[in-house]
Amino acid sequence: MEFDFATPVERRHPRGGWPSQKWHRYAQDVLPLWVADMDFASPPAVIRALQDRVDHGVFGYGLVPDSLRQTLGAWSAEHYGWEIHPEWQCWLPGVVPALHLASLALTEPGDGVLTVTPIYPPFLKVAERTGRLPQQAALREPAAPGKDWQLDLEALDAVITPQTRLLLWCHPHNPTGRVWSEQELAGLAELVVRHDLLVVSDELHCDLLLDEGARHRPLAAAFPELADRILTLWAPSKTFNLAGLTTACAVIPNAGLRQRFTAMAKGLQPDANVLGLVAAETAYAQGDPWRQALLEVLRGHRQQLVSRVAYWPGVAMAAPESTYLAWLDLRDAKGLSDARTSPAEALLERAGVALSDGAAFGWPGFARLNFGTTASQLDAALARLDAVLRA
């Protein structure tokens, strides 16, 4: 079955362009490649299911259907060899709320909440917002342009203190696109057990591995010794472009941790999003052909970006192994040598292209680029960047 990933969807103008963070944050002449929101219509099966649900006409308080729990379990078993029991699933309105709920439920004021930078910006706010101690370690930079970022286990071990209680982990990694190696994950598992840490593993991008033959290994499934100390976060939001329907799932095998998490959530989050639940179940049940077609498009866009970066003096990028996000090192970019602002701000001003500023991820001088858009829109944005970065 063919799907249309080529025709731009109007997202800015009043006719068919409802307000969106991505397209309405900046001036009309700016091309947005920043927030992790693709410009593709969601799978047709999902759209049809939502239309059927809207036709029902009643949008009262909903419940998570057993069929959704079974569908997510079947998806996980088929693609990742992990049997997710229905009772392990805690459905909630988004992964960012889950990060904060986990900190509140599983730690005490003054406990350390640890993460590894660069990282998706909300990770860096969790400790502060929940009255915990923020702790950070850095990844090891690529050894040469085009090489991979690496998990620095020694650096991670060095920042852990007796106060450290919770590790916020991202697997695959946002923003670098790394798919962690078995050796890196084994070292992480050993460290977690040795220091008696709890883990929240954000695995939102696991369905979008770009390298042929690559296979995601859920942290909780790969290392059974972590099963009683881990919360795995999943959602259809990135894979199927459903972020605005605010539906995610915390998979928590340990009954005690699950009870603490669900008790903390009461009163701090709304009930299930009735449309989001429909979209999630349909996506996991019928969306794989669309996902496979999407992956082919993203692989082509990644290669286009790799080829273009090669002609930008002073710009480095490790080709992302997953998702539709690229992490650009712009610290030595020749076209920005006289910039008085951050590289992302300079490119916004000079090229009219909006990228995510690396400072928000804990690494100034970098920027994240979202290539999950149509070929024509990506071409136009890269041409603008060319005009500045080839200078």
C-alpha positions as CSV (number, residue, x, y, z in Angstrom):
1,M,0.0,0.0,0.0
2,E,1.4,3.4,-0.9
3,F,1.3,6.4,1.4
4,D,1.8,10.0,0.6
5,F,4.9,11.5,2.4
6,A,5.6,14.0,-0.5
7,T,2.6,16.4,-0.5
8,P,3.1,19.2,2.0
9,V,0.2,19.5,4.5
10,E,-0.7,23.1,5.1
11,R,-0.1,23.8,8.8
12,R,0.3,27.5,9.1
13,H,-2.5,29.3,7.2
14,P,-6.1,29.5,8.5
15,R,-7.4,27.1,5.8
16,G,-6.4,23.7,7.2
17,G,-3.7,25.2,9.4
18,W,-4.8,25.0,13.0
19,P,-2.3,26.7,15.4
20,S,0.7,24.5,16.1
21,Q,3.8,25.0,18.2
22,K,6.1,24.1,15.3
23,W,4.6,26.4,12.6
24,H,3.3,29.3,14.6
25,R,6.2,30.0,17.0
26,Y,8.2,32.0,14.4
27,A,7.5,34.5,11.6
28,Q,5.7,33.3,8.5
29,D,8.8,33.3,6.3
30,V,10.7,31.0,8.7
31,L,11.0,27.2,7.9
32,P,10.7,25.3,11.1
33,L,12.9,22.2,11.7
34,W,12.9,22.3,15.4
35,V,10.4,20.6,17.7
36,A,10.0,16.8,17.3
37,D,6.8,16.9,15.3
38,M,6.7,15.5,11.8
39,D,4.9,17.2,8.9
40,F,3.3,14.0,7.6
41,A,-0.4,13.1,8.0
42,S,-0.8,10.2,10.4
43,P,-1.6,6.7,9.1
44,P,-4.9,6.6,7.2
45,A,-6.2,3.8,9.4
46,V,-5.7,6.1,12.4
47,I,-7.5,8.9,10.7
48,R,-10.5,6.7,9.8
49,A,-10.7,5.3,13.4
50,L,-10.7,8.9,14.8
51,Q,-13.4,9.9,12.3
52,D,-15.6,7.0,13.4
53,R,-15.0,7.9,17.1
54,V,-15.9,11.6,16.4
55,D,-19.1,10.5,14.6
56,H,-20.2,8.9,17.8
57,G,-20.5,12.4,19.2
58,V,-20.1,11.8,22.9
59,F,-16.7,12.5,24.5
60,G,-17.3,11.8,28.2
61,Y,-14.8,10.3,30.6
62,G,-13.2,7.2,29.0
63,L,-11.5,4.1,30.2
64,V,-8.4,2.4,28.9
65,P,-9.8,-0.6,27.0
66,D,-8.5,-4.1,27.5
67,S,-8.0,-4.3,23.8
68,L,-5.5,-1.5,23.9
69,R,-3.4,-3.2,26.6
70,Q,-3.5,-6.4,24.5
71,T,-2.5,-4.6,21.3
72,L,0.5,-2.9,22.9
73,G,1.5,-6.2,24.3
74,A,1.3,-7.9,20.9
75,W,3.3,-5.0,19.3
76,S,6.0,-5.4,21.9
77,A,6.2,-9.2,21.6
78,E,6.3,-9.1,17.8
79,H,8.8,-6.4,17.4
80,Y,10.9,-6.6,20.5
81,G,10.4,-10.0,22.0
82,W,9.1,-8.5,25.2
83,E,5.9,-9.8,26.8
84,I,4.2,-6.8,28.4
85,H,1.5,-7.9,30.7
86,P,-1.7,-5.8,30.7
87,E,-1.4,-5.0,34.4
88,W,2.0,-3.5,33.9
89,Q,0.6,-0.7,31.7
90,C,-0.2,2.7,33.2
91,W,-1.6,4.9,30.4
92,L,-1.3,8.6,30.9
93,P,-1.3,11.9,29.0
94,G,2.3,12.1,27.9
95,V,5.9,11.2,28.7
96,V,6.9,14.5,30.2
97,P,4.2,14.2,33.0
98,A,5.5,10.6,33.5
99,L,9.0,11.8,34.1
100,H,7.8,14.2,36.8
101,L,5.4,11.7,38.4
102,A,8.2,9.2,38.6
103,S,10.4,11.7,40.5
104,L,7.6,12.6,42.9
105,A,6.6,9.0,43.5
106,L,9.9,7.2,43.7
107,T,12.2,9.7,45.4
108,E,12.2,12.0,48.4
109,P,13.0,15.8,48.6
110,G,16.8,16.1,48.4
111,D,17.3,12.9,46.5
112,G,19.4,13.0,43.4
113,V,17.9,12.7,40.0
114,L,20.5,11.9,37.4
115,T,20.6,12.3,33.6
116,V,23.1,12.3,30.8
117,T,23.6,15.3,28.6
118,P,22.9,16.3,25.9
119,I,19.3,15.3,26.5
120,Y,15.8,16.2,25.6
121,P,15.2,19.5,27.6
122,P,12.4,18.4,29.9
123,F,14.8,15.8,31.5
124,L,16.8,18.7,32.8
125,K,13.9,20.3,34.6
126,V,12.5,17.3,36.5
127,A,14.7,17.6,39.6
128,E,14.2,21.3,40.0
129,R,10.4,21.2,39.4
130,T,10.0,18.3,41.9
131,G,12.3,19.6,44.7
132,R,15.1,17.1,44.0
133,L,18.8,17.4,43.5
134,P,19.8,17.7,39.8
135,Q,22.8,15.6,38.8
136,Q,24.3,15.4,35.3
137,A,27.0,13.5,33.5
138,A,28.1,14.1,29.9
139,L,28.3,11.7,27.0
140,R,31.7,11.3,25.4
141,E,32.0,13.4,22.2
142,P,32.7,11.7,18.9
143,A,36.4,10.9,18.5
144,A,36.3,12.3,15.0
145,P,33.7,14.0,12.7
146,G,31.1,11.5,11.7
147,K,31.9,9.1,14.6
148,D,29.3,8.2,17.2
149,W,28.7,9.7,20.6
150,Q,29.5,7.3,23.4
151,L,28.1,6.5,26.8
152,D,30.9,7.5,29.3
153,L,30.3,5.1,32.1
154,E,33.3,6.4,34.1
155,A,31.9,9.9,34.0
156,L,28.4,8.7,35.0
157,D,29.8,6.7,37.9
158,A,31.8,9.7,39.1
159,V,28.8,11.9,39.6
160,I,26.8,9.4,41.5
161,T,26.6,10.1,45.2
162,P,24.8,8.5,48.2
163,Q,21.9,10.9,47.4
164,T,21.4,9.6,43.9
165,R,18.2,7.7,43.6
166,L,16.8,8.0,40.1
167,L,18.3,7.8,36.6
168,L,16.4,9.3,33.7
169,W,17.6,7.4,30.6
170,C,16.8,7.9,26.9
171,H,17.0,4.8,24.7
172,P,17.3,5.4,21.7
173,H,18.8,8.7,22.4
174,N,17.4,12.1,21.8
175,P,19.1,14.3,20.5
176,T,22.1,12.3,19.1
177,G,20.1,9.5,17.6
178,R,22.3,6.8,19.1
179,V,21.1,3.3,19.4
180,W,23.1,2.1,22.4
181,S,25.3,-0.9,22.0
182,E,24.9,-4.1,24.0
183,Q,28.2,-3.4,25.7
184,E,27.1,0.2,26.7
185,L,23.8,-1.1,28.0
186,A,25.4,-3.9,30.0
187,G,27.7,-1.4,31.7
188,L,24.8,0.8,32.5
189,A,22.8,-2.1,34.0
190,E,25.8,-3.1,36.2
191,L,26.1,0.5,37.4
192,V,22.4,0.8,38.2
193,V,22.4,-2.4,40.3
194,R,25.7,-1.5,42.0
195,H,24.4,1.9,43.1
196,D,20.8,0.6,43.8
197,L,19.2,3.1,41.5
198,L,15.7,3.3,40.0
199,V,15.5,4.0,36.2
200,V,13.0,5.7,34.0
201,S,13.8,4.6,30.4
202,D,12.3,6.8,27.7
203,E,12.0,4.5,24.7
204,L,9.7,6.7,22.6
205,H,11.9,6.5,19.5
206,C,12.4,2.7,19.5
207,D,10.1,2.2,16.6
208,L,12.1,4.4,14.3
209,L,15.5,2.7,14.0
210,L,17.0,3.7,10.6
211,D,19.8,1.2,10.0
212,E,18.7,-1.9,8.1
213,G,18.6,-4.9,10.4
214,A,18.8,-2.8,13.6
215,R,16.7,-4.1,16.4
216,H,15.7,-2.3,19.6
217,R,16.2,-4.1,22.9
218,P,14.0,-2.7,25.7
219,L,16.2,-2.1,28.7
220,A,13.8,-4.0,31.0
221,A,13.8,-7.0,28.7
222,A,17.5,-7.1,27.9
223,F,18.5,-7.1,31.6
224,P,16.1,-9.0,33.8
225,E,18.0,-7.8,36.9
226,L,16.5,-4.4,36.2
227,A,12.9,-5.5,36.0
228,D,12.1,-4.5,39.6
229,R,13.7,-1.1,39.4
230,I,12.6,0.2,36.0
231,L,9.8,2.2,34.4
232,T,9.7,2.1,30.6
233,L,8.0,4.9,28.8
234,W,6.3,4.2,25.4
235,A,4.0,6.2,23.2
236,P,2.7,6.3,19.6
237,S,3.4,10.0,19.5
238,K,6.8,10.1,17.6
239,T,6.3,6.9,15.5
240,F,2.9,7.8,14.1
241,N,2.9,11.6,14.6
242,L,0.2,11.7,17.3
243,A,1.8,14.0,19.9
244,G,-1.1,16.3,20.1
245,L,-3.4,13.4,21.3
246,T,-1.4,13.2,24.5
247,T,-1.4,9.5,25.1
248,A,1.5,7.5,26.5
249,C,2.2,4.4,28.6
250,A,4.5,3.7,31.6
251,V,5.3,0.0,31.6
252,I,6.1,-0.9,35.2
253,P,6.6,-4.7,36.0
254,N,7.2,-4.2,39.7
255,A,3.8,-4.0,41.6
256,G,5.2,-1.8,44.4
257,L,6.7,0.8,42.1
258,R,3.5,0.7,40.0
259,Q,1.3,1.3,43.0
260,R,3.5,4.3,44.1
261,F,3.4,5.7,40.6
262,T,-0.4,5.4,40.1
263,A,-1.1,6.8,43.6
264,M,1.0,9.9,42.9
265,A,-0.8,10.4,39.6
266,K,-4.2,10.8,41.2
267,G,-5.3,14.4,41.0
268,L,-2.2,15.5,39.1
269,Q,-3.3,14.4,35.6
270,P,-6.5,14.2,33.7
271,D,-8.3,11.0,32.8
272,A,-7.6,9.1,29.6
273,N,-7.8,11.1,26.3
274,V,-10.6,9.2,24.5
275,L,-9.4,10.1,21.1
276,G,-5.8,9.4,22.0
277,L,-6.7,5.9,23.1
278,V,-8.4,5.2,19.9
279,A,-5.5,6.5,17.9
280,A,-2.9,4.5,19.9
281,E,-4.8,1.2,19.6
282,T,-5.3,1.6,15.9
283,A,-1.7,2.7,15.3
284,Y,-0.3,-0.3,17.0
285,A,-2.8,-2.7,15.5
286,Q,-2.8,-1.4,11.9
287,G,0.0,1.2,11.5
288,D,3.1,-1.0,10.7
289,P,2.9,-0.7,6.9
290,W,2.8,3.1,7.2
291,R,5.7,3.0,9.6
292,Q,7.8,0.9,7.3
293,A,7.1,3.4,4.4
294,L,8.0,6.2,6.7
295,L,11.3,4.6,7.6
296,E,12.3,4.5,3.9
297,V,11.5,8.2,3.6
298,L,13.5,9.1,6.7
299,R,16.5,7.0,5.5
300,G,16.6,9.0,2.3
301,H,16.3,12.3,4.2
302,R,19.1,11.3,6.6
303,Q,21.4,10.5,3.6
304,Q,20.5,13.9,2.0
305,L,21.5,15.6,5.3
306,V,24.7,13.7,5.7
307,S,25.7,14.7,2.1
308,R,24.9,18.3,2.7
309,V,26.7,18.6,6.0
310,A,29.9,17.3,4.3
311,Y,30.0,20.7,2.5
312,W,29.5,22.8,5.5
313,P,33.0,23.8,6.8
314,G,33.4,23.4,10.6
315,V,30.0,21.6,11.0
316,A,30.0,18.0,12.3
317,M,27.3,15.4,12.7
318,A,27.1,11.8,13.6
319,A,24.5,10.2,11.3
320,P,21.5,9.4,13.6
321,E,20.8,5.7,13.9
322,S,17.2,6.3,14.9
323,T,14.3,8.8,14.7
324,Y,14.2,11.9,12.5
325,L,16.4,14.2,14.6
326,A,20.0,15.2,13.8
327,W,22.5,16.7,16.3
328,L,24.7,19.3,14.7
329,D,28.0,20.5,16.1
330,L,28.1,24.2,15.0
331,R,30.9,25.4,17.4
332,D,33.4,25.8,14.5
333,A,30.9,26.6,11.7
334,K,32.7,29.0,9.4
335,G,29.6,30.8,8.3
336,L,28.8,31.7,11.9
337,S,32.3,32.8,13.0
338,D,31.2,36.3,13.7
339,A,27.9,35.5,15.3
340,R,27.1,37.3,18.6
341,T,24.3,34.9,19.4
342,S,24.0,31.1,19.6
343,P,24.4,29.2,16.3
344,A,20.7,28.3,16.3
345,E,19.8,32.0,16.8
346,A,22.2,33.0,14.1
347,L,20.7,30.6,11.6
348,L,17.2,31.7,12.5
349,E,18.2,35.3,11.8
350,R,20.4,34.7,8.7
351,A,18.8,31.7,7.1
352,G,15.3,31.8,8.2
353,V,15.4,28.2,9.5
354,A,14.4,27.4,13.0
355,L,16.4,24.7,14.8
356,S,16.4,23.6,18.4
357,D,19.1,25.4,20.4
358,G,21.6,23.0,21.9
359,A,21.9,25.1,25.1
360,A,18.4,23.8,26.1
361,F,19.8,20.2,25.8
362,G,22.8,21.1,28.1
363,W,25.3,21.6,25.2
364,P,25.6,25.2,23.9
365,G,27.1,25.5,20.4
366,F,25.0,22.6,19.0
367,A,21.6,22.5,17.4
368,R,19.0,19.8,16.7
369,L,17.5,19.5,13.3
370,N,14.2,17.7,12.5
371,F,14.3,16.1,9.1
372,G,10.8,14.6,9.5
373,T,9.3,16.7,6.8
374,T,8.5,16.5,3.1
375,A,11.4,16.4,0.7
376,S,10.4,19.7,-0.8
377,Q,10.3,21.4,2.6
378,L,13.6,19.8,3.6
379,D,15.2,20.9,0.3
380,A,14.1,24.5,0.8
381,A,15.4,24.6,4.4
382,L,18.8,23.0,3.5
383,A,19.2,25.4,0.6
384,R,18.8,28.3,3.0
385,L,21.3,26.7,5.4
386,D,23.7,26.2,2.5
387,A,23.7,29.9,1.8
388,V,25.0,30.6,5.3
389,L,27.1,27.5,6.2
390,R,29.0,27.3,3.0
391,A,30.1,30.9,3.3
